[in-house]
Amino acid sequence: MSLKTPEALSASKKDTFAYVTIKDRLPVTITKAIDYLSRFRSELIERYSQDIIGDLKNSIELLSQLRYELTTDKKFKKITDSGSDSKLWNTSLEELESQIGSDNCTWFKSPWLFAECYVYRRIREAMLLCTTGLKEYDPYEKSKLQSYELSLNSVFQLITNLCPLDLNEEKQNQSLMHERFRVIVEALLWANKNDLSLSSGNDVSSKIQNLVELLDSFRSNVLCDHTEELWQYLKNLKLEKENRTVCIDIVLDNCSIELAADLILCDFLLRNDFVDKIRLHGKAFSWFISDVTRSDFDILIQQLQSSNSLVINNFLRRLNNYMQEENRLELNCENSFWTLPYSFDQMERVNPDLYSEFKTTSSLILFKGDLNYRKLIGDLDWDISTPLTEAVRGFKPTSLCAIRTLKSDLVANLDRANPNFIEMIKNYPDSNKWMITGDYGLIQFISF
């Protein structure tokens, strides 16, 4: 065990991705929101009525003020809207002030995790302070809709390739089932490249068109691969189903093709009776631009309904049965914990009910994507070889799995002797930039 907990990542150090994010990426993210509200003013007035003109002006002013505060490193302000999580956010700010001092509660001095989460909550505040229907408007809606459109063929292709027309073929061929699981997990990983927050809202779906065809070429970029350990664990859960109800949880990341990959995994596990139930956890409002909300889920389902493919139609029918008839698949987008600035080791203190639910009813929590990974290991500057069991600190409600492409400069549980790592590091002998490109991935699993 480490003798000392590492420092939290912060924009106070100029050679970090945290600094690049606060200095360059987040101002662009805010500017995009301002641009959408300005550029599509007429369209929004037609959609909501003339009553929103005052709200549009106020929202743009609030976002412009937010951008000014960020770029000039001002102190964080309390949340002033009437959102159900406002009190929780202001409590978290008070806690931060007591931990690092009020003078350090600024954009560049505070922990990166808090600062980046806070900007999205302030963007939300700029909308919630509206008095008209604009209150619920997502200023990144246009970016997301464009991503949905551009990735639609890739989504169709993914489902067609990874979901069988004959459901008996896997049951009759265990090696086929095993291989399909491996490919689905790889698709889950690399679909995570489609992250609009990394590009400040610019579409990145072109990077993973024809995803299934790219999986072989991506395999050497997996720096830690516990797919086999995860497979064996799920097989054991399948045996335990005879004596108890087996439930697992998936904490979602991005919408569009990544959500489609998540649902393909759910279908695989449910139709082959590995588990009795899967609970999906999304976000209550637009978060890091492309994180899954209930609206994103509904849009994906609507897109799939436009297909004439028998495979996709059957896939949709199974999803509907899991959710509506059998109650084996549920989507929860109401819990505010996922849009707070806390790392997961604080869950038991901040949201004891959620922690207790995981501890008493879940056999596995699968965390998708970069932000969930950052929260899992505390957004701390761990040595890359630190065991994941140590890096998660007090968060051990049940067995854990993390699947992410690397888009921030922190990671744990890497083996420097891993052939993939050795090959990768040749390209980055004096740099940590391999941690932020999204070109390298992890499939990590720990059992408690």
C-alpha positions as CSV (number, residue, x, y, z in Angstrom):
1,M,0.0,0.0,0.0
2,S,1.1,3.6,-0.7
3,L,2.2,5.5,2.4
4,K,0.7,8.7,1.1
5,T,-2.4,9.5,-1.0
6,P,-1.4,11.3,-4.2
7,E,-2.4,14.9,-4.9
8,A,-5.6,15.7,-6.8
9,L,-5.0,16.7,-10.4
10,S,-5.3,20.4,-10.8
11,A,-4.9,23.1,-13.5
12,S,-2.3,24.7,-11.3
13,K,0.4,22.7,-13.2
14,K,0.8,23.9,-16.7
15,D,2.2,20.6,-18.1
16,T,-1.1,18.7,-17.4
17,F,-4.3,18.0,-19.3
18,A,-6.2,19.6,-16.5
19,Y,-4.5,22.9,-17.3
20,V,-5.3,22.5,-21.0
21,T,-8.9,21.7,-20.2
22,I,-9.4,24.7,-18.0
23,K,-7.4,27.2,-20.1
24,D,-8.5,26.1,-23.6
25,R,-11.2,23.4,-23.8
26,L,-13.8,24.6,-21.3
27,P,-13.9,28.2,-22.6
28,V,-14.6,26.8,-26.0
29,T,-17.3,24.5,-24.5
30,I,-19.1,27.6,-23.0
31,T,-18.7,29.6,-26.2
32,K,-20.4,26.8,-28.1
33,A,-23.4,27.1,-25.8
34,I,-23.5,30.8,-26.3
35,D,-23.2,30.4,-30.0
36,Y,-26.1,27.9,-30.3
37,L,-28.4,30.1,-28.2
38,S,-27.5,33.1,-30.4
39,R,-27.3,31.4,-33.8
40,F,-30.6,29.5,-33.5
41,R,-32.5,32.3,-31.8
42,S,-35.2,32.4,-34.5
43,E,-35.6,28.6,-34.4
44,L,-35.9,28.6,-30.6
45,I,-38.5,31.4,-30.6
46,E,-40.6,29.4,-33.1
47,R,-40.3,26.4,-30.9
48,Y,-41.1,28.0,-27.6
49,S,-42.8,31.3,-28.5
50,Q,-41.8,35.0,-28.3
51,D,-41.9,34.8,-24.5
52,I,-38.4,33.3,-24.4
53,I,-36.6,36.5,-25.8
54,G,-35.8,37.8,-22.4
55,D,-34.7,34.4,-21.2
56,L,-32.4,34.0,-24.2
57,K,-30.7,37.3,-23.5
58,N,-30.3,36.5,-19.8
59,S,-28.9,33.0,-20.5
60,I,-26.3,34.3,-22.9
61,E,-25.3,36.9,-20.4
62,L,-24.9,34.3,-17.6
63,L,-22.8,32.1,-19.9
64,S,-20.7,35.0,-20.9
65,Q,-20.1,35.8,-17.3
66,L,-19.2,32.2,-16.5
67,R,-16.6,32.3,-19.3
68,Y,-15.2,35.5,-17.9
69,E,-14.9,34.0,-14.4
70,L,-13.2,30.9,-15.7
71,T,-10.6,32.7,-17.9
72,T,-9.8,35.2,-15.1
73,D,-9.6,32.5,-12.4
74,K,-12.3,33.9,-10.2
75,K,-13.6,32.1,-7.1
76,F,-16.4,29.7,-7.5
77,K,-19.9,31.1,-6.7
78,K,-22.8,29.3,-5.1
79,I,-25.5,27.8,-7.3
80,T,-28.5,30.1,-7.2
81,D,-31.2,28.3,-9.1
82,S,-34.0,26.2,-7.6
83,G,-32.8,22.8,-8.9
84,S,-33.2,19.8,-6.6
85,D,-29.4,19.4,-6.4
86,S,-28.6,23.1,-5.7
87,K,-28.2,22.5,-1.9
88,L,-26.0,19.5,-2.5
89,W,-23.8,21.5,-4.8
90,N,-23.5,24.4,-2.4
91,T,-22.6,21.9,0.4
92,S,-19.9,20.5,-1.8
93,L,-18.5,24.0,-2.4
94,E,-18.5,24.7,1.4
95,E,-16.7,21.4,2.0
96,L,-14.1,22.3,-0.7
97,E,-13.5,25.7,1.0
98,S,-12.9,24.0,4.3
99,Q,-10.5,21.5,2.8
100,I,-8.3,23.8,0.6
101,G,-9.2,27.3,1.8
102,S,-11.6,29.8,0.2
103,D,-8.8,31.6,-1.7
104,N,-7.9,28.3,-3.5
105,C,-11.5,27.7,-4.6
106,T,-10.8,29.0,-8.1
107,W,-10.7,27.4,-11.5
108,F,-7.0,26.9,-11.8
109,K,-6.2,26.2,-8.1
110,S,-8.9,23.8,-7.1
111,P,-9.1,20.1,-7.9
112,W,-9.7,19.5,-11.6
113,L,-12.6,17.1,-11.0
114,F,-14.5,19.8,-9.1
115,A,-13.8,22.5,-11.6
116,E,-14.9,20.6,-14.6
117,C,-18.0,19.2,-13.0
118,Y,-18.8,22.7,-11.7
119,V,-18.7,24.3,-15.2
120,Y,-21.4,21.9,-16.5
121,R,-23.6,22.7,-13.4
122,R,-23.2,26.4,-14.0
123,I,-24.2,25.9,-17.7
124,R,-27.3,24.1,-16.3
125,E,-27.9,27.0,-13.9
126,A,-27.9,29.5,-16.8
127,M,-30.9,27.5,-18.3
128,L,-32.7,26.8,-15.0
129,L,-32.9,30.5,-14.1
130,C,-35.1,30.9,-17.2
131,T,-38.8,31.5,-16.5
132,T,-40.1,30.0,-19.7
133,G,-39.9,26.6,-21.5
134,L,-36.3,27.4,-22.3
135,K,-35.5,26.3,-18.7
136,E,-35.3,22.7,-19.9
137,Y,-33.4,23.4,-23.1
138,D,-30.1,21.6,-23.7
139,P,-27.7,24.1,-25.3
140,Y,-25.7,21.2,-26.8
141,E,-28.8,19.6,-28.4
142,K,-27.6,20.5,-31.9
143,S,-24.2,18.9,-31.4
144,K,-25.8,15.7,-30.1
145,L,-28.4,15.5,-32.8
146,Q,-25.6,15.9,-35.4
147,S,-23.6,13.1,-33.7
148,Y,-26.7,10.8,-33.8
149,E,-27.2,11.4,-37.5
150,L,-23.6,10.9,-38.5
151,S,-23.2,7.7,-36.4
152,L,-26.5,6.1,-37.4
153,N,-25.1,3.8,-40.0
154,S,-22.3,2.7,-37.6
155,V,-25.0,2.0,-34.9
156,F,-26.9,-0.1,-37.4
157,Q,-23.8,-1.9,-38.5
158,L,-22.8,-2.6,-34.9
159,I,-26.1,-4.2,-34.0
160,T,-26.3,-6.2,-37.2
161,N,-22.8,-7.6,-36.6
162,L,-23.0,-8.3,-32.9
163,C,-26.6,-9.5,-32.5
164,P,-27.5,-12.9,-33.9
165,L,-30.6,-13.6,-36.0
166,D,-30.6,-17.2,-34.6
167,L,-30.7,-16.9,-30.8
168,N,-29.9,-20.6,-30.4
169,E,-26.5,-20.5,-32.1
170,E,-24.7,-19.2,-29.0
171,K,-26.4,-21.6,-26.6
172,Q,-25.3,-24.5,-28.9
173,N,-21.8,-23.2,-29.2
174,Q,-20.0,-22.1,-26.1
175,S,-16.9,-21.0,-27.9
176,L,-19.0,-18.8,-30.2
177,M,-20.6,-17.3,-27.1
178,H,-17.2,-16.6,-25.5
179,E,-15.8,-15.0,-28.6
180,R,-18.9,-12.9,-29.1
181,F,-18.6,-11.6,-25.6
182,R,-15.0,-10.6,-26.2
183,V,-15.9,-8.7,-29.3
184,I,-18.9,-7.0,-27.6
185,V,-16.6,-5.8,-24.8
186,E,-14.1,-4.5,-27.3
187,A,-16.9,-2.6,-29.1
188,L,-17.9,-1.2,-25.7
189,L,-14.4,0.1,-25.2
190,W,-13.8,1.7,-28.5
191,A,-17.3,3.2,-28.9
192,N,-16.1,5.3,-25.9
193,K,-14.0,7.3,-28.3
194,N,-17.2,9.0,-29.4
195,D,-17.0,11.7,-26.6
196,L,-18.3,15.2,-27.5
197,S,-16.9,16.8,-24.3
198,L,-13.3,16.0,-25.4
199,S,-13.9,17.9,-28.7
200,S,-16.0,20.7,-27.0
201,G,-19.1,19.6,-29.0
202,N,-17.5,18.9,-32.4
203,D,-18.5,15.5,-33.9
204,V,-16.0,12.8,-33.6
205,S,-18.0,9.8,-34.8
206,S,-15.9,9.5,-38.0
207,K,-13.1,8.0,-35.8
208,I,-15.1,4.9,-35.2
209,Q,-17.1,4.3,-38.4
210,N,-17.2,0.6,-39.3
211,L,-16.2,0.0,-35.7
212,V,-16.4,-3.8,-35.9
213,E,-14.0,-3.9,-38.8
214,L,-11.5,-1.7,-36.7
215,L,-11.5,-3.9,-33.6
216,D,-8.6,-6.1,-34.7
217,S,-6.4,-3.1,-35.4
218,F,-7.3,-1.6,-32.0
219,R,-6.4,-4.7,-30.0
220,S,-2.8,-3.9,-29.5
221,N,-3.9,-0.5,-28.0
222,V,-5.5,-2.2,-24.9
223,L,-3.0,-1.5,-22.1
224,C,-4.8,-3.6,-19.5
225,D,-7.2,-6.3,-20.5
226,H,-9.2,-8.2,-17.9
227,T,-11.9,-9.4,-20.4
228,E,-11.1,-13.1,-19.5
229,E,-11.4,-12.5,-15.8
230,L,-14.7,-10.7,-16.3
231,W,-16.0,-13.6,-18.5
232,Q,-15.2,-16.1,-15.8
233,Y,-16.8,-14.0,-13.1
234,L,-20.0,-13.7,-15.2
235,K,-20.0,-17.4,-15.8
236,N,-19.9,-17.9,-12.0
237,L,-22.8,-15.5,-11.6
238,K,-24.8,-17.5,-14.1
239,L,-24.3,-20.6,-11.9
240,E,-25.3,-18.6,-8.8
241,K,-28.6,-17.6,-10.4
242,E,-30.0,-21.0,-9.4
243,N,-29.9,-19.9,-5.7
244,R,-30.4,-16.1,-5.8
245,T,-31.4,-13.2,-7.9
246,V,-28.4,-11.8,-9.7
247,C,-28.4,-8.1,-10.6
248,I,-25.6,-5.9,-12.1
249,D,-25.4,-2.2,-12.7
250,I,-23.9,-0.2,-15.6
251,V,-23.0,3.4,-15.1
252,L,-23.3,4.9,-18.6
253,D,-21.1,7.4,-20.3
254,N,-21.8,8.7,-23.8
255,C,-24.9,8.5,-25.9
256,S,-25.3,7.4,-29.6
257,I,-23.0,4.5,-30.7
258,E,-21.6,4.0,-27.2
259,L,-25.1,3.6,-25.7
260,A,-26.0,1.2,-28.5
261,A,-22.9,-0.9,-27.6
262,D,-24.0,-0.8,-23.9
263,L,-27.5,-2.1,-24.9
264,I,-25.9,-4.9,-27.1
265,L,-24.0,-6.1,-24.0
266,C,-27.3,-6.0,-21.9
267,D,-29.0,-8.0,-24.6
268,F,-26.2,-10.6,-24.7
269,L,-26.2,-11.0,-20.9
270,L,-30.0,-11.2,-20.5
271,R,-30.8,-13.4,-23.5
272,N,-28.1,-15.9,-22.4
273,D,-29.3,-15.8,-18.8
274,F,-26.0,-14.6,-17.2
275,V,-28.0,-12.3,-14.9
276,D,-31.6,-11.7,-13.9
277,K,-31.6,-8.0,-14.1
278,I,-29.5,-5.0,-15.3
279,R,-29.9,-1.5,-14.0
280,L,-28.6,1.3,-16.2
281,H,-27.6,4.7,-14.7
282,G,-27.7,7.8,-16.7
283,K,-27.7,11.6,-16.0
284,A,-30.6,13.8,-14.9
285,F,-29.6,16.6,-17.3
286,S,-27.1,17.4,-20.0
287,W,-23.6,16.6,-18.6
288,F,-20.2,16.7,-20.2
289,I,-22.2,17.4,-23.4
290,S,-22.8,13.8,-24.5
291,D,-23.5,11.8,-21.4
292,V,-26.6,9.7,-21.6
293,T,-29.9,11.2,-20.4
294,R,-33.4,9.7,-20.7
295,S,-33.9,11.8,-23.8
296,D,-30.8,10.4,-25.4
297,F,-32.1,6.9,-24.8
298,D,-35.4,7.7,-26.3
299,I,-33.8,9.2,-29.4
300,L,-31.7,6.1,-30.0
301,I,-34.7,3.9,-29.7
302,Q,-36.6,6.1,-32.3
303,Q,-33.6,5.9,-34.6
304,L,-33.5,2.1,-34.4
305,Q,-37.3,2.0,-35.2
306,S,-36.5,3.5,-38.5
307,S,-34.6,0.5,-39.6
308,N,-36.0,-2.3,-41.8
309,S,-33.4,-4.8,-40.6
310,L,-34.8,-8.0,-39.1
311,V,-31.9,-8.2,-36.8
312,I,-32.4,-4.7,-35.5
313,N,-36.2,-5.1,-35.2
314,N,-35.7,-8.3,-33.2
315,F,-33.1,-6.5,-31.0
316,L,-35.6,-3.7,-30.3
317,R,-38.3,-6.2,-29.5
318,R,-36.1,-8.0,-27.0
319,L,-35.2,-4.6,-25.4
320,N,-38.8,-3.7,-25.1
321,N,-39.6,-7.1,-23.5
322,Y,-36.7,-6.7,-21.0
323,M,-37.9,-3.2,-20.0
324,Q,-41.7,-3.4,-20.3
325,E,-42.8,-7.0,-19.8
326,E,-40.1,-8.8,-17.8
327,N,-38.7,-5.9,-15.7
328,R,-35.1,-7.2,-16.3
329,L,-33.7,-4.0,-17.7
330,E,-34.3,-0.6,-16.2
331,L,-32.9,2.9,-16.9
332,N,-32.5,5.3,-13.9
333,C,-31.6,8.9,-14.8
334,E,-32.9,10.6,-11.7
335,N,-30.1,10.1,-9.1
336,S,-28.3,13.4,-8.6
337,F,-25.1,11.7,-7.3
338,W,-23.8,11.2,-10.9
339,T,-23.9,15.0,-11.6
340,L,-22.1,16.0,-8.4
341,P,-18.4,16.6,-8.1
342,Y,-17.6,13.8,-5.7
343,S,-15.3,10.8,-6.3
344,F,-16.9,7.4,-5.7
345,D,-15.2,6.8,-2.4
346,Q,-17.5,9.6,-1.0
347,M,-20.7,7.8,-2.2
348,E,-21.4,6.1,1.1
349,R,-21.2,9.4,3.0
350,V,-23.0,11.6,0.4
351,N,-25.6,9.2,-0.9
352,P,-25.8,6.2,1.6
353,D,-29.0,4.9,0.0
354,L,-27.3,4.4,-3.4
355,Y,-24.2,2.9,-1.8
356,S,-26.4,0.5,0.2
357,E,-28.3,-0.5,-2.9
358,F,-25.1,-1.4,-4.7
359,K,-23.7,-3.3,-1.6
360,T,-26.8,-5.3,-0.9
361,T,-28.3,-6.0,-4.4
362,S,-25.6,-5.7,-7.0
363,S,-23.1,-8.3,-8.0
364,L,-21.1,-6.0,-10.3
365,I,-20.9,-2.3,-11.2
366,L,-19.5,-1.6,-14.7
367,F,-18.3,2.0,-15.0
368,K,-18.1,3.3,-18.5
369,G,-15.8,6.0,-19.8
370,D,-13.3,8.5,-18.6
371,L,-15.1,10.7,-16.1
372,N,-16.4,7.6,-14.2
373,Y,-12.8,6.3,-14.1
374,R,-11.6,9.6,-12.8
375,K,-14.2,9.5,-10.0
376,L,-13.4,5.8,-9.4
377,I,-9.8,6.5,-8.5
378,G,-10.4,10.0,-7.1
379,D,-8.8,12.0,-9.9
380,L,-5.5,11.6,-8.0
381,D,-2.0,11.5,-9.5
382,W,-1.4,7.8,-8.9
383,D,1.7,6.0,-10.2
384,I,0.4,4.1,-13.2
385,S,1.3,0.7,-11.6
386,T,-0.8,1.3,-8.4
387,P,-3.1,-1.6,-8.0
388,L,-6.7,-0.7,-8.8
389,T,-7.8,-2.2,-5.4
390,E,-5.7,0.5,-3.8
391,A,-6.6,3.3,-6.1
392,V,-10.4,2.9,-5.4
393,R,-9.6,3.5,-1.7
394,G,-12.8,3.0,0.3
395,F,-15.2,2.3,-2.6
396,K,-15.8,-1.4,-2.4
397,P,-19.5,-2.1,-2.4
398,T,-19.3,-5.0,-4.8
399,S,-17.1,-6.2,-7.7
400,L,-16.1,-3.4,-10.1
401,C,-15.3,-3.2,-13.8
402,A,-14.1,-0.1,-15.6
403,I,-14.0,0.2,-19.4
404,R,-12.6,3.4,-20.8
405,T,-10.4,4.9,-23.6
406,L,-7.8,7.2,-22.0
407,K,-8.6,10.9,-22.3
408,S,-7.1,12.3,-19.1
409,D,-3.7,11.9,-17.6
410,L,-4.3,9.5,-14.8
411,V,-4.5,5.7,-14.7
412,A,-3.9,2.8,-12.3
413,N,-3.1,-0.9,-12.5
414,L,-0.8,-0.8,-15.6
415,D,2.0,-3.3,-16.0
416,R,5.0,-1.7,-17.5
417,A,6.1,-5.2,-18.7
418,N,2.9,-5.6,-20.8
419,P,3.9,-6.0,-24.4
420,N,1.3,-3.5,-25.5
421,F,2.6,-1.0,-23.0
422,I,6.2,-1.5,-24.1
423,E,5.3,-1.0,-27.7
424,M,3.2,2.1,-27.0
425,I,5.8,3.8,-24.8
426,K,8.3,3.7,-27.7
427,N,6.2,6.4,-29.4
428,Y,6.0,8.5,-26.2
429,P,9.5,8.2,-24.6
430,D,9.4,11.5,-22.8
431,S,5.7,12.3,-22.8
432,N,2.4,11.3,-21.1
433,K,0.4,12.4,-24.1
434,W,-0.6,8.7,-24.7
435,M,-2.9,9.2,-21.7
436,I,-5.1,11.9,-23.4
437,T,-5.4,10.9,-27.1
438,G,-8.3,8.4,-26.7
439,D,-6.2,6.0,-28.7
440,Y,-5.5,3.6,-25.8
441,G,-7.9,1.7,-23.7
442,L,-8.5,-0.3,-20.5
443,I,-10.7,-3.1,-19.5
444,Q,-10.2,-3.5,-15.8
445,F,-11.9,-5.8,-13.3
446,I,-11.6,-6.3,-9.5
447,S,-13.6,-8.7,-7.4
448,F,-14.5,-8.1,-3.8
